[in-house]
Amino acid sequence: MLFAFDPDRQAILLLAGDKAGNWTRWYKKNIPVADDLFDDHLRTLKGN
């Protein structure tokens, strides 16, 4: 599970999935995806 707190201190669930047997690969693949999702959320908060 990947989550972050936005500037309004709200927890944002970005991504979740089964990491069984593939922890390293799962994180390498999904951290950039979660980062993009969080950037989208921040842009939405700013109204852009």
mmCIF entry with sequence, helices, sheets and N, C-alpha, C, O atoms, coordinates in Angstrom:
data_MODEL
# 
_entry.id   MODEL 
# 
_entity.id                         1 
_entity.type                       polymer 
_entity.pdbx_number_of_molecules   1 
# 
_entity_poly.entity_id                      1 
_entity_poly.type                           'polypeptide(L)' 
_entity_poly.nstd_linkage                   no 
_entity_poly.nstd_monomer                   no 
_entity_poly.pdbx_seq_one_letter_code       MLFAFDPDRQAILLLAGDKAGNWTRWYKKNIPVADDLFDDHLRTLKGN 
_entity_poly.pdbx_seq_one_letter_code_can   MLFAFDPDRQAILLLAGDKAGNWTRWYKKNIPVADDLFDDHLRTLKGN 
_entity_poly.pdbx_strand_id                 A 
# 
loop_
_entity_poly_seq.entity_id 
_entity_poly_seq.num 
_entity_poly_seq.mon_id 
_entity_poly_seq.hetero 
1 1  MET n 
1 2  LEU n 
1 3  PHE n 
1 4  ALA n 
1 5  PHE n 
1 6  ASP n 
1 7  PRO n 
1 8  ASP n 
1 9  ARG n 
1 10 GLN n 
1 11 ALA n 
1 12 ILE n 
1 13 LEU n 
1 14 LEU n 
1 15 LEU n 
1 16 ALA n 
1 17 GLY n 
1 18 ASP n 
1 19 LYS n 
1 20 ALA n 
1 21 GLY n 
1 22 ASN n 
1 23 TRP n 
1 24 THR n 
1 25 ARG n 
1 26 TRP n 
1 27 TYR n 
1 28 LYS n 
1 29 LYS n 
1 30 ASN n 
1 31 ILE n 
1 32 PRO n 
1 33 VAL n 
1 34 ALA n 
1 35 ASP n 
1 36 ASP n 
1 37 LEU n 
1 38 PHE n 
1 39 ASP n 
1 40 ASP n 
1 41 HIS n 
1 42 LEU n 
1 43 ARG n 
1 44 THR n 
1 45 LEU n 
1 46 LYS n 
1 47 GLY n 
1 48 ASN n 
# 
_struct_asym.id          A 
_struct_asym.entity_id   1 
# 
_struct_conf.conf_type_id            HELX_P 
_struct_conf.id                      HELX_P1 
_struct_conf.pdbx_PDB_helix_id       AA1 
_struct_conf.beg_label_comp_id       TRP 
_struct_conf.beg_label_asym_id       A 
_struct_conf.beg_label_seq_id        23 
_struct_conf.pdbx_beg_PDB_ins_code   ? 
_struct_conf.end_label_comp_id       LYS 
_struct_conf.end_label_asym_id       A 
_struct_conf.end_label_seq_id        46 
_struct_conf.pdbx_end_PDB_ins_code   ? 
_struct_conf.beg_auth_comp_id        TRP 
_struct_conf.beg_auth_asym_id        A 
_struct_conf.beg_auth_seq_id         23 
_struct_conf.end_auth_comp_id        LYS 
_struct_conf.end_auth_asym_id        A 
_struct_conf.end_auth_seq_id         46 
_struct_conf.pdbx_PDB_helix_class    1 
_struct_conf.details                 ? 
_struct_conf.pdbx_PDB_helix_length   24 
# 
_struct_conf_type.id          HELX_P 
_struct_conf_type.criteria    ? 
_struct_conf_type.reference   ? 
# 
_struct_sheet.id               AA1 
_struct_sheet.type             ? 
_struct_sheet.number_strands   2 
_struct_sheet.details          ? 
# 
_struct_sheet_order.sheet_id     AA1 
_struct_sheet_order.range_id_1   1 
_struct_sheet_order.range_id_2   2 
_struct_sheet_order.offset       ? 
_struct_sheet_order.sense        anti-parallel 
# 
loop_
_struct_sheet_range.sheet_id 
_struct_sheet_range.id 
_struct_sheet_range.beg_label_comp_id 
_struct_sheet_range.beg_label_asym_id 
_struct_sheet_range.beg_label_seq_id 
_struct_sheet_range.pdbx_beg_PDB_ins_code 
_struct_sheet_range.end_label_comp_id 
_struct_sheet_range.end_label_asym_id 
_struct_sheet_range.end_label_seq_id 
_struct_sheet_range.pdbx_end_PDB_ins_code 
_struct_sheet_range.beg_auth_comp_id 
_struct_sheet_range.beg_auth_asym_id 
_struct_sheet_range.beg_auth_seq_id 
_struct_sheet_range.end_auth_comp_id 
_struct_sheet_range.end_auth_asym_id 
_struct_sheet_range.end_auth_seq_id 
AA1 1 LEU A 2  ? PHE A 5  ? LEU A 2  PHE A 5  
AA1 2 ALA A 11 ? LEU A 15 ? ALA A 11 LEU A 15 
# 
loop_
_atom_site.group_PDB 
_atom_site.id 
_atom_site.type_symbol 
_atom_site.label_atom_id 
_atom_site.label_alt_id 
_atom_site.label_comp_id 
_atom_site.label_asym_id 
_atom_site.label_entity_id 
_atom_site.label_seq_id 
_atom_site.pdbx_PDB_ins_code 
_atom_site.Cartn_x 
_atom_site.Cartn_y 
_atom_site.Cartn_z 
_atom_site.occupancy 
_atom_site.B_iso_or_equiv 
_atom_site.pdbx_formal_charge 
_atom_site.auth_seq_id 
_atom_site.auth_comp_id 
_atom_site.auth_asym_id 
_atom_site.auth_atom_id 
_atom_site.pdbx_PDB_model_num 
ATOM 1   N N  . MET A 1 1  ? 0.849  -1.157  0.000   1.00 0.00 ? 1  MET A N  1 
ATOM 2   C CA . MET A 1 1  ? 0.000  0.000   0.000   1.00 0.00 ? 1  MET A CA 1 
ATOM 3   C C  . MET A 1 1  ? 0.903  1.231   0.000   1.00 0.00 ? 1  MET A C  1 
ATOM 4   O O  . MET A 1 1  ? 1.849  1.332   0.781   1.00 0.00 ? 1  MET A O  1 
ATOM 5   N N  . LEU A 1 2  ? 0.591  2.142   -0.877  1.00 0.00 ? 2  LEU A N  1 
ATOM 6   C CA . LEU A 1 2  ? 1.323  3.403   -0.933  1.00 0.00 ? 2  LEU A CA 1 
ATOM 7   C C  . LEU A 1 2  ? 0.339  4.534   -0.675  1.00 0.00 ? 2  LEU A C  1 
ATOM 8   O O  . LEU A 1 2  ? -0.725 4.611   -1.288  1.00 0.00 ? 2  LEU A O  1 
ATOM 9   N N  . PHE A 1 3  ? 0.722  5.411   0.251   1.00 0.00 ? 3  PHE A N  1 
ATOM 10  C CA . PHE A 1 3  ? -0.148 6.529   0.593   1.00 0.00 ? 3  PHE A CA 1 
ATOM 11  C C  . PHE A 1 3  ? 0.709  7.747   0.883   1.00 0.00 ? 3  PHE A C  1 
ATOM 12  O O  . PHE A 1 3  ? 1.927  7.652   1.040   1.00 0.00 ? 3  PHE A O  1 
ATOM 13  N N  . ALA A 1 4  ? 0.048  8.892   0.950   1.00 0.00 ? 4  ALA A N  1 
ATOM 14  C CA . ALA A 1 4  ? 0.738  10.141  1.269   1.00 0.00 ? 4  ALA A CA 1 
ATOM 15  C C  . ALA A 1 4  ? -0.250 11.046  1.989   1.00 0.00 ? 4  ALA A C  1 
ATOM 16  O O  . ALA A 1 4  ? -1.457 10.803  1.984   1.00 0.00 ? 4  ALA A O  1 
ATOM 17  N N  . PHE A 1 5  ? 0.281  12.089  2.606   1.00 0.00 ? 5  PHE A N  1 
ATOM 18  C CA . PHE A 1 5  ? -0.556 13.115  3.213   1.00 0.00 ? 5  PHE A CA 1 
ATOM 19  C C  . PHE A 1 5  ? -0.437 14.371  2.370   1.00 0.00 ? 5  PHE A C  1 
ATOM 20  O O  . PHE A 1 5  ? 0.665  14.813  2.045   1.00 0.00 ? 5  PHE A O  1 
ATOM 21  N N  . ASP A 1 6  ? -1.588 14.945  2.017   1.00 0.00 ? 6  ASP A N  1 
ATOM 22  C CA . ASP A 1 6  ? -1.564 16.148  1.193   1.00 0.00 ? 6  ASP A CA 1 
ATOM 23  C C  . ASP A 1 6  ? -1.395 17.382  2.074   1.00 0.00 ? 6  ASP A C  1 
ATOM 24  O O  . ASP A 1 6  ? -1.358 17.254  3.298   1.00 0.00 ? 6  ASP A O  1 
ATOM 25  N N  . PRO A 1 7  ? -1.290 18.577  1.484   1.00 0.00 ? 7  PRO A N  1 
ATOM 26  C CA . PRO A 1 7  ? -1.091 19.792  2.278   1.00 0.00 ? 7  PRO A CA 1 
ATOM 27  C C  . PRO A 1 7  ? -2.225 20.073  3.270   1.00 0.00 ? 7  PRO A C  1 
ATOM 28  O O  . PRO A 1 7  ? -2.025 20.793  4.248   1.00 0.00 ? 7  PRO A O  1 
ATOM 29  N N  . ASP A 1 8  ? -3.402 19.515  3.027   1.00 0.00 ? 8  ASP A N  1 
ATOM 30  C CA . ASP A 1 8  ? -4.521 19.672  3.960   1.00 0.00 ? 8  ASP A CA 1 
ATOM 31  C C  . ASP A 1 8  ? -4.498 18.609  5.052   1.00 0.00 ? 8  ASP A C  1 
ATOM 32  O O  . ASP A 1 8  ? -5.437 18.497  5.841   1.00 0.00 ? 8  ASP A O  1 
ATOM 33  N N  . ARG A 1 9  ? -3.430 17.838  5.091   1.00 0.00 ? 9  ARG A N  1 
ATOM 34  C CA . ARG A 1 9  ? -3.219 16.766  6.072   1.00 0.00 ? 9  ARG A CA 1 
ATOM 35  C C  . ARG A 1 9  ? -4.219 15.625  5.938   1.00 0.00 ? 9  ARG A C  1 
ATOM 36  O O  . ARG A 1 9  ? -4.537 14.942  6.911   1.00 0.00 ? 9  ARG A O  1 
ATOM 37  N N  . GLN A 1 10 ? -4.702 15.433  4.731   1.00 0.00 ? 10 GLN A N  1 
ATOM 38  C CA . GLN A 1 10 ? -5.592 14.308  4.445   1.00 0.00 ? 10 GLN A CA 1 
ATOM 39  C C  . GLN A 1 10 ? -4.753 13.153  3.909   1.00 0.00 ? 10 GLN A C  1 
ATOM 40  O O  . GLN A 1 10 ? -3.898 13.343  3.044   1.00 0.00 ? 10 GLN A O  1 
ATOM 41  N N  . ALA A 1 11 ? -5.004 11.967  4.426   1.00 0.00 ? 11 ALA A N  1 
ATOM 42  C CA . ALA A 1 11 ? -4.306 10.785  3.915   1.00 0.00 ? 11 ALA A CA 1 
ATOM 43  C C  . ALA A 1 11 ? -4.909 10.418  2.566   1.00 0.00 ? 11 ALA A C  1 
ATOM 44  O O  . ALA A 1 11 ? -6.129 10.375  2.411   1.00 0.00 ? 11 ALA A O  1 
ATOM 45  N N  . ILE A 1 12 ? -4.054 10.157  1.606   1.00 0.00 ? 12 ILE A N  1 
ATOM 46  C CA . ILE A 1 12 ? -4.480 9.802   0.261   1.00 0.00 ? 12 ILE A CA 1 
ATOM 47  C C  . ILE A 1 12 ? -3.934 8.411   -0.053  1.00 0.00 ? 12 ILE A C  1 
ATOM 48  O O  . ILE A 1 12 ? -2.720 8.216   -0.122  1.00 0.00 ? 12 ILE A O  1 
ATOM 49  N N  . LEU A 1 13 ? -4.832 7.449   -0.243  1.00 0.00 ? 13 LEU A N  1 
ATOM 50  C CA . LEU A 1 13 ? -4.423 6.111   -0.660  1.00 0.00 ? 13 LEU A CA 1 
ATOM 51  C C  . LEU A 1 13 ? -4.154 6.169   -2.154  1.00 0.00 ? 13 LEU A C  1 
ATOM 52  O O  . LEU A 1 13 ? -5.058 6.437   -2.946  1.00 0.00 ? 13 LEU A O  1 
ATOM 53  N N  . LEU A 1 14 ? -2.922 5.919   -2.533  1.00 0.00 ? 14 LEU A N  1 
ATOM 54  C CA . LEU A 1 14 ? -2.519 6.058   -3.927  1.00 0.00 ? 14 LEU A CA 1 
ATOM 55  C C  . LEU A 1 14 ? -2.559 4.744   -4.687  1.00 0.00 ? 14 LEU A C  1 
ATOM 56  O O  . LEU A 1 14 ? -2.975 4.705   -5.845  1.00 0.00 ? 14 LEU A O  1 
ATOM 57  N N  . LEU A 1 15 ? -2.129 3.674   -4.045  1.00 0.00 ? 15 LEU A N  1 
ATOM 58  C CA . LEU A 1 15 ? -2.000 2.409   -4.752  1.00 0.00 ? 15 LEU A CA 1 
ATOM 59  C C  . LEU A 1 15 ? -1.890 1.280   -3.743  1.00 0.00 ? 15 LEU A C  1 
ATOM 60  O O  . LEU A 1 15 ? -1.286 1.438   -2.682  1.00 0.00 ? 15 LEU A O  1 
ATOM 61  N N  . ALA A 1 16 ? -2.473 0.151   -4.078  1.00 0.00 ? 16 ALA A N  1 
ATOM 62  C CA . ALA A 1 16 ? -2.348 -1.047  -3.245  1.00 0.00 ? 16 ALA A CA 1 
ATOM 63  C C  . ALA A 1 16 ? -2.293 -2.256  -4.162  1.00 0.00 ? 16 ALA A C  1 
ATOM 64  O O  . ALA A 1 16 ? -2.793 -2.223  -5.287  1.00 0.00 ? 16 ALA A O  1 
ATOM 65  N N  . GLY A 1 17 ? -1.689 -3.310  -3.675  1.00 0.00 ? 17 GLY A N  1 
ATOM 66  C CA . GLY A 1 17 ? -1.614 -4.515  -4.483  1.00 0.00 ? 17 GLY A CA 1 
ATOM 67  C C  . GLY A 1 17 ? -0.903 -5.634  -3.758  1.00 0.00 ? 17 GLY A C  1 
ATOM 68  O O  . GLY A 1 17 ? -0.386 -5.446  -2.657  1.00 0.00 ? 17 GLY A O  1 
ATOM 69  N N  . ASP A 1 18 ? -0.880 -6.778  -4.371  1.00 0.00 ? 18 ASP A N  1 
ATOM 70  C CA . ASP A 1 18 ? -0.258 -7.973  -3.814  1.00 0.00 ? 18 ASP A CA 1 
ATOM 71  C C  . ASP A 1 18 ? 1.237  -7.958  -4.118  1.00 0.00 ? 18 ASP A C  1 
ATOM 72  O O  . ASP A 1 18 ? 1.644  -8.008  -5.279  1.00 0.00 ? 18 ASP A O  1 
ATOM 73  N N  . LYS A 1 19 ? 2.048  -7.888  -3.068  1.00 0.00 ? 19 LYS A N  1 
ATOM 74  C CA . LYS A 1 19 ? 3.502  -7.848  -3.225  1.00 0.00 ? 19 LYS A CA 1 
ATOM 75  C C  . LYS A 1 19 ? 4.138  -9.215  -2.990  1.00 0.00 ? 19 LYS A C  1 
ATOM 76  O O  . LYS A 1 19 ? 5.364  -9.326  -2.978  1.00 0.00 ? 19 LYS A O  1 
ATOM 77  N N  . ALA A 1 20 ? 3.340  -10.242 -2.805  1.00 0.00 ? 20 ALA A N  1 
ATOM 78  C CA . ALA A 1 20 ? 3.840  -11.574 -2.445  1.00 0.00 ? 20 ALA A CA 1 
ATOM 79  C C  . ALA A 1 20 ? 4.946  -12.042 -3.388  1.00 0.00 ? 20 ALA A C  1 
ATOM 80  O O  . ALA A 1 20 ? 4.735  -12.222 -4.587  1.00 0.00 ? 20 ALA A O  1 
ATOM 81  N N  . GLY A 1 21 ? 6.124  -12.233 -2.811  1.00 0.00 ? 21 GLY A N  1 
ATOM 82  C CA . GLY A 1 21 ? 7.246  -12.755 -3.576  1.00 0.00 ? 21 GLY A CA 1 
ATOM 83  C C  . GLY A 1 21 ? 7.934  -11.768 -4.493  1.00 0.00 ? 21 GLY A C  1 
ATOM 84  O O  . GLY A 1 21 ? 8.953  -12.100 -5.099  1.00 0.00 ? 21 GLY A O  1 
ATOM 85  N N  . ASN A 1 22 ? 7.400  -10.560 -4.611  1.00 0.00 ? 22 ASN A N  1 
ATOM 86  C CA . ASN A 1 22 ? 7.956  -9.577  -5.551  1.00 0.00 ? 22 ASN A CA 1 
ATOM 87  C C  . ASN A 1 22 ? 8.063  -8.183  -4.936  1.00 0.00 ? 22 ASN A C  1 
ATOM 88  O O  . ASN A 1 22 ? 7.780  -7.190  -5.606  1.00 0.00 ? 22 ASN A O  1 
ATOM 89  N N  . TRP A 1 23 ? 8.461  -8.100  -3.683  1.00 0.00 ? 23 TRP A N  1 
ATOM 90  C CA . TRP A 1 23 ? 8.498  -6.815  -2.992  1.00 0.00 ? 23 TRP A CA 1 
ATOM 91  C C  . TRP A 1 23 ? 9.288  -5.760  -3.759  1.00 0.00 ? 23 TRP A C  1 
ATOM 92  O O  . TRP A 1 23 ? 8.772  -4.683  -4.055  1.00 0.00 ? 23 TRP A O  1 
ATOM 93  N N  . THR A 1 24 ? 10.529 -6.072  -4.074  1.00 0.00 ? 24 THR A N  1 
ATOM 94  C CA . THR A 1 24 ? 11.399 -5.081  -4.712  1.00 0.00 ? 24 THR A CA 1 
ATOM 95  C C  . THR A 1 24 ? 10.858 -4.651  -6.062  1.00 0.00 ? 24 THR A C  1 
ATOM 96  O O  . THR A 1 24 ? 10.797 -3.458  -6.361  1.00 0.00 ? 24 THR A O  1 
ATOM 97  N N  . ARG A 1 25 ? 10.470 -5.607  -6.869  1.00 0.00 ? 25 ARG A N  1 
ATOM 98  C CA . ARG A 1 25 ? 9.936  -5.277  -8.196  1.00 0.00 ? 25 ARG A CA 1 
ATOM 99  C C  . ARG A 1 25 ? 8.649  -4.472  -8.071  1.00 0.00 ? 25 ARG A C  1 
ATOM 100 O O  . ARG A 1 25 ? 8.440  -3.522  -8.827  1.00 0.00 ? 25 ARG A O  1 
ATOM 101 N N  . TRP A 1 26 ? 7.781  -4.839  -7.126  1.00 0.00 ? 26 TRP A N  1 
ATOM 102 C CA . TRP A 1 26 ? 6.510  -4.142  -6.946  1.00 0.00 ? 26 TRP A CA 1 
ATOM 103 C C  . TRP A 1 26 ? 6.753  -2.670  -6.623  1.00 0.00 ? 26 TRP A C  1 
ATOM 104 O O  . TRP A 1 26 ? 6.130  -1.787  -7.213  1.00 0.00 ? 26 TRP A O  1 
ATOM 105 N N  . TYR A 1 27 ? 7.661  -2.412  -5.685  1.00 0.00 ? 27 TYR A N  1 
ATOM 106 C CA . TYR A 1 27 ? 7.940  -1.026  -5.313  1.00 0.00 ? 27 TYR A CA 1 
ATOM 107 C C  . TYR A 1 27 ? 8.610  -0.258  -6.447  1.00 0.00 ? 27 TYR A C  1 
ATOM 108 O O  . TYR A 1 27 ? 8.250  0.892   -6.695  1.00 0.00 ? 27 TYR A O  1 
ATOM 109 N N  . LYS A 1 28 ? 9.570  -0.858  -7.139  1.00 0.00 ? 28 LYS A N  1 
ATOM 110 C CA . LYS A 1 28 ? 10.236 -0.172  -8.259  1.00 0.00 ? 28 LYS A CA 1 
ATOM 111 C C  . LYS A 1 28 ? 9.242  0.207   -9.348  1.00 0.00 ? 28 LYS A C  1 
ATOM 112 O O  . LYS A 1 28 ? 9.363  1.264   -9.968  1.00 0.00 ? 28 LYS A O  1 
ATOM 113 N N  . LYS A 1 29 ? 8.263  -0.657  -9.577  1.00 0.00 ? 29 LYS A N  1 
ATOM 114 C CA . LYS A 1 29 ? 7.260  -0.394  -10.609 1.00 0.00 ? 29 LYS A CA 1 
ATOM 115 C C  . LYS A 1 29 ? 6.231  0.635   -10.153 1.00 0.00 ? 29 LYS A C  1 
ATOM 116 O O  . LYS A 1 29 ? 5.838  1.502   -10.935 1.00 0.00 ? 29 LYS A O  1 
ATOM 117 N N  . ASN A 1 30 ? 5.794  0.553   -8.909  1.00 0.00 ? 30 ASN A N  1 
ATOM 118 C CA . ASN A 1 30 ? 4.623  1.312   -8.480  1.00 0.00 ? 30 ASN A CA 1 
ATOM 119 C C  . ASN A 1 30 ? 4.899  2.629   -7.772  1.00 0.00 ? 30 ASN A C  1 
ATOM 120 O O  . ASN A 1 30 ? 4.005  3.471   -7.699  1.00 0.00 ? 30 ASN A O  1 
ATOM 121 N N  . ILE A 1 31 ? 6.102  2.838   -7.250  1.00 0.00 ? 31 ILE A N  1 
ATOM 122 C CA . ILE A 1 31 ? 6.385  4.138   -6.642  1.00 0.00 ? 31 ILE A CA 1 
ATOM 123 C C  . ILE A 1 31 ? 6.284  5.261   -7.675  1.00 0.00 ? 31 ILE A C  1 
ATOM 124 O O  . ILE A 1 31 ? 5.689  6.293   -7.364  1.00 0.00 ? 31 ILE A O  1 
ATOM 125 N N  . PRO A 1 32 ? 6.829  5.121   -8.888  1.00 0.00 ? 32 PRO A N  1 
ATOM 126 C CA . PRO A 1 32 ? 6.636  6.187   -9.880  1.00 0.00 ? 32 PRO A CA 1 
ATOM 127 C C  . PRO A 1 32 ? 5.159  6.404   -10.239 1.00 0.00 ? 32 PRO A C  1 
ATOM 128 O O  . PRO A 1 32 ? 4.743  7.539   -10.473 1.00 0.00 ? 32 PRO A O  1 
ATOM 129 N N  . VAL A 1 33 ? 4.379  5.342   -10.282 1.00 0.00 ? 33 VAL A N  1 
ATOM 130 C CA . VAL A 1 33 ? 2.941  5.466   -10.568 1.00 0.00 ? 33 VAL A CA 1 
ATOM 131 C C  . VAL A 1 33 ? 2.267  6.248   -9.450  1.00 0.00 ? 33 VAL A C  1 
ATOM 132 O O  . VAL A 1 33 ? 1.483  7.161   -9.711  1.00 0.00 ? 33 VAL A O  1 
ATOM 133 N N  . ALA A 1 34 ? 2.569  5.893   -8.205  1.00 0.00 ? 34 ALA A N  1 
ATOM 134 C CA . ALA A 1 34 ? 1.981  6.586   -7.058  1.00 0.00 ? 34 ALA A CA 1 
ATOM 135 C C  . ALA A 1 34 ? 2.401  8.050   -7.041  1.00 0.00 ? 34 ALA A C  1 
ATOM 136 O O  . ALA A 1 34 ? 1.595  8.920   -6.713  1.00 0.00 ? 34 ALA A O  1 
ATOM 137 N N  . ASP A 1 35 ? 3.640  8.327   -7.387  1.00 0.00 ? 35 ASP A N  1 
ATOM 138 C CA . ASP A 1 35 ? 4.130  9.701   -7.436  1.00 0.00 ? 35 ASP A CA 1 
ATOM 139 C C  . ASP A 1 35 ? 3.340  10.522  -8.453  1.00 0.00 ? 35 ASP A C  1 
ATOM 140 O O  . ASP A 1 35 ? 2.965  11.660  -8.175  1.00 0.00 ? 35 ASP A O  1 
ATOM 141 N N  . ASP A 1 36 ? 3.090  9.956   -9.615  1.00 0.00 ? 36 ASP A N  1 
ATOM 142 C CA . ASP A 1 36 ? 2.286  10.644  -10.632 1.00 0.00 ? 36 ASP A CA 1 
ATOM 143 C C  . ASP A 1 36 ? 0.860  10.875  -10.149 1.00 0.00 ? 36 ASP A C  1 
ATOM 144 O O  . ASP A 1 36 ? 0.292  11.942  -10.380 1.00 0.00 ? 36 ASP A O  1 
ATOM 145 N N  . LEU A 1 37 ? 0.279  9.885   -9.481  1.00 0.00 ? 37 LEU A N  1 
ATOM 146 C CA . LEU A 1 37 ? -1.079 10.035  -8.952  1.00 0.00 ? 37 LEU A CA 1 
ATOM 147 C C  . LEU A 1 37 ? -1.137 11.143  -7.901  1.00 0.00 ? 37 LEU A C  1 
ATOM 148 O O  . LEU A 1 37 ? -2.094 11.916  -7.860  1.00 0.00 ? 37 LEU A O  1 
ATOM 149 N N  . PHE A 1 38 ? -0.118 11.215  -7.061  1.00 0.00 ? 38 PHE A N  1 
ATOM 150 C CA . PHE A 1 38 ? -0.086 12.258  -6.041  1.00 0.00 ? 38 PHE A CA 1 
ATOM 151 C C  . PHE A 1 38 ? 0.079  13.632  -6.681  1.00 0.00 ? 38 PHE A C  1 
ATOM 152 O O  . PHE A 1 38 ? -0.559 14.594  -6.254  1.00 0.00 ? 38 PHE A O  1 
ATOM 153 N N  . ASP A 1 39 ? 0.929  13.733  -7.699  1.00 0.00 ? 39 ASP A N  1 
ATOM 154 C CA . ASP A 1 39 ? 1.062  15.001  -8.433  1.00 0.00 ? 39 ASP A CA 1 
ATOM 155 C C  . ASP A 1 39 ? -0.279 15.432  -9.021  1.00 0.00 ? 39 ASP A C  1 
ATOM 156 O O  . ASP A 1 39 ? -0.629 16.610  -8.957  1.00 0.00 ? 39 ASP A O  1 
ATOM 157 N N  . ASP A 1 40 ? -1.029 14.497  -9.589  1.00 0.00 ? 40 ASP A N  1 
ATOM 158 C CA . ASP A 1 40 ? -2.361 14.797  -10.127 1.00 0.00 ? 40 ASP A CA 1 
ATOM 159 C C  . ASP A 1 40 ? -3.280 15.315  -9.030  1.00 0.00 ? 40 ASP A C  1 
ATOM 160 O O  . ASP A 1 40 ? -4.023 16.275  -9.234  1.00 0.00 ? 40 ASP A O  1 
ATOM 161 N N  . HIS A 1 41 ? -3.227 14.681  -7.877  1.00 0.00 ? 41 HIS A N  1 
ATOM 162 C CA . HIS A 1 41 ? -4.064 15.102  -6.749  1.00 0.00 ? 41 HIS A CA 1 
ATOM 163 C C  . HIS A 1 41 ? -3.703 16.525  -6.319  1.00 0.00 ? 41 HIS A C  1 
ATOM 164 O O  . HIS A 1 41 ? -4.590 17.341  -6.072  1.00 0.00 ? 41 HIS A O  1 
ATOM 165 N N  . LEU A 1 42 ? -2.416 16.823  -6.229  1.00 0.00 ? 42 LEU A N  1 
ATOM 166 C CA . LEU A 1 42 ? -1.993 18.164  -5.825  1.00 0.00 ? 42 LEU A CA 1 
ATOM 167 C C  . LEU A 1 42 ? -2.426 19.210  -6.847  1.00 0.00 ? 42 LEU A C  1 
ATOM 168 O O  . LEU A 1 42 ? -2.838 20.306  -6.468  1.00 0.00 ? 42 LEU A O  1 
ATOM 169 N N  . ARG A 1 43 ? -2.340 18.890  -8.132  1.00 0.00 ? 43 ARG A N  1 
ATOM 170 C CA . ARG A 1 43 ? -2.808 19.824  -9.166  1.00 0.00 ? 43 ARG A CA 1 
ATOM 171 C C  . ARG A 1 43 ? -4.314 20.066  -9.025  1.00 0.00 ? 43 ARG A C  1 
ATOM 172 O O  . ARG A 1 43 ? -4.785 21.189  -9.202  1.00 0.00 ? 43 ARG A O  1 
ATOM 173 N N  . THR A 1 44 ? -5.055 19.021  -8.710  1.00 0.00 ? 44 THR A N  1 
ATOM 174 C CA . THR A 1 44 ? -6.502 19.160  -8.512  1.00 0.00 ? 44 THR A CA 1 
ATOM 175 C C  . THR A 1 44 ? -6.793 20.090  -7.339  1.00 0.00 ? 44 THR A C  1 
ATOM 176 O O  . THR A 1 44 ? -7.694 20.925  -7.411  1.00 0.00 ? 44 THR A O  1 
ATOM 177 N N  . LEU A 1 45 ? -6.032 19.946  -6.266  1.00 0.00 ? 45 LEU A N  1 
ATOM 178 C CA . LEU A 1 45 ? -6.230 20.818  -5.107  1.00 0.00 ? 45 LEU A CA 1 
ATOM 179 C C  . LEU A 1 45 ? -5.963 22.279  -5.452  1.00 0.00 ? 45 LEU A C  1 
ATOM 180 O O  . LEU A 1 45 ? -6.641 23.177  -4.953  1.00 0.00 ? 45 LEU A O  1 
ATOM 181 N N  . LYS A 1 46 ? -4.971 22.510  -6.310  1.00 0.00 ? 46 LYS A N  1 
ATOM 182 C CA . LYS A 1 46 ? -4.631 23.877  -6.712  1.00 0.00 ? 46 LYS A CA 1 
ATOM 183 C C  . LYS A 1 46 ? -5.606 24.434  -7.738  1.00 0.00 ? 46 LYS A C  1 
ATOM 184 O O  . LYS A 1 46 ? -5.622 25.639  -7.991  1.00 0.00 ? 46 LYS A O  1 
ATOM 185 N N  . GLY A 1 47 ? -6.419 23.565  -8.331  1.00 0.00 ? 47 GLY A N  1 
ATOM 186 C CA . GLY A 1 47 ? -7.384 24.008  -9.323  1.00 0.00 ? 47 GLY A CA 1 
ATOM 187 C C  . GLY A 1 47 ? -6.823 24.098  -10.725 1.00 0.00 ? 47 GLY A C  1 
ATOM 188 O O  . GLY A 1 47 ? -7.394 24.785  -11.572 1.00 0.00 ? 47 GLY A O  1 
ATOM 189 N N  . ASN A 1 48 ? -5.720 23.423  -10.990 1.00 0.00 ? 48 ASN A N  1 
ATOM 190 C CA . ASN A 1 48 ? -5.102 23.463  -12.330 1.00 0.00 ? 48 ASN A CA 1 
ATOM 191 C C  . ASN A 1 48 ? -5.450 22.235  -13.110 1.00 0.00 ? 48 ASN A C  1 
ATOM 192 O O  . ASN A 1 48 ? -5.024 22.089  -14.255 1.00 0.00 ? 48 ASN A O  1 
# 
